Amino acid sequence: MQIERAGGDEIVLRLGRDELSVLNNALNLVCNGIDLGCEFETLIGSDLASARRLLDAIVAALDQPTPD
């Protein structure tokens, strides 16, 4: 992981496919595997719908073909 830019409310990171896969797996687990119930937002810092949108974006990024 490399920090490209950090300032204010935005942080731009450069992640390798393996690093993004780790985030994908962890987010998938908390969104779909572990029942956090009403504590989801408190524990994760986001509501479930927003976390699932982020997960969808990560999945879409991982689904992009890799250059040869």
Buried (B, 14 or more C-beta within 10 A) or exposed (E): EEEEEEEEEEEEEEBEEEEBEEBBEEBBEBBEEEEEEEEBEEEBEBEBEEBBEBBEEBEEEEEEEEEE
